[in-house]
Amino acid sequence: MEWLNFYSNTYGTNNQMVSGLLSEMVIDEQMRLYRKRELYKEIDEALATKNREAFMRLTSELKAIMEYEKA
């Protein structure tokens, strides 16, 4: 009986750890998707106002996100 309690506690802890990691992965992905959407908007604004410096900075950030997603 003691062994079953020990096993179920360990199993529960592992499930919590895996659930926590999966939650972090989902949150991280959603944050990246949100930032990409915002970058596209900001890049459009930079193009519309012919702000080269902002355009270069924003496209550089977008490229970095896309490279991270490829890995």
C-alpha positions as CSV (number, residue, x, y, z in Angstrom):
1,M,0.0,0.0,0.0
2,E,2.8,2.4,0.8
3,W,4.5,1.7,-2.5
4,L,1.3,2.6,-4.4
5,N,1.0,5.9,-2.6
6,F,4.6,6.7,-3.3
7,Y,4.2,5.8,-7.0
8,S,1.0,7.9,-7.4
9,N,2.7,10.9,-5.7
10,T,5.7,10.7,-8.0
11,Y,3.4,10.2,-11.1
12,G,1.3,13.2,-10.1
13,T,4.4,15.3,-9.6
14,N,5.7,14.3,-13.1
15,N,2.3,15.1,-14.6
16,Q,2.4,18.5,-13.0
17,M,5.9,19.1,-14.3
18,V,5.0,18.1,-17.8
19,S,1.8,20.2,-17.7
20,G,3.9,23.2,-16.5
21,L,6.3,22.8,-19.3
22,L,3.6,22.4,-21.9
23,S,1.9,25.5,-20.5
24,E,5.1,27.5,-20.8
25,M,5.6,26.3,-24.4
26,V,2.1,27.4,-25.4
27,I,2.5,30.8,-23.7
28,D,5.8,31.3,-25.4
29,E,4.4,30.5,-28.8
30,Q,1.4,32.8,-28.3
31,M,3.7,35.6,-27.2
32,R,5.8,35.1,-30.4
33,L,2.7,35.1,-32.6
34,Y,1.4,38.3,-30.9
35,R,4.7,40.0,-31.3
36,K,4.9,39.0,-35.0
37,R,1.5,40.5,-35.6
38,E,2.5,43.7,-33.9
39,L,5.8,43.8,-35.9
40,Y,3.9,43.5,-39.2
41,K,1.7,46.4,-38.2
42,E,4.7,48.5,-37.1
43,I,6.6,47.6,-40.3
44,D,3.7,48.8,-42.3
45,E,3.6,52.1,-40.4
46,A,7.4,52.5,-40.9
47,L,6.9,52.0,-44.6
48,A,4.0,54.4,-44.8
49,T,6.0,57.1,-43.0
50,K,9.2,56.2,-44.8
51,N,11.0,55.7,-41.5
52,R,14.0,53.7,-42.6
53,E,15.6,53.3,-39.2
54,A,12.4,51.9,-37.7
55,F,11.9,49.6,-40.7
56,M,15.4,48.2,-40.4
57,R,15.1,47.7,-36.6
58,L,11.6,46.0,-36.9
59,T,12.5,43.7,-39.8
60,S,15.7,42.7,-37.9
61,E,13.6,41.7,-34.9
62,L,11.1,39.8,-37.2
63,K,13.9,38.0,-38.8
64,A,15.3,36.9,-35.4
65,I,11.9,35.5,-34.4
66,M,11.6,33.7,-37.7
67,E,15.1,32.2,-37.3
68,Y,14.2,31.1,-33.8
69,E,11.1,29.3,-35.1
70,K,13.1,27.4,-37.7
71,A,15.4,25.9,-35.1
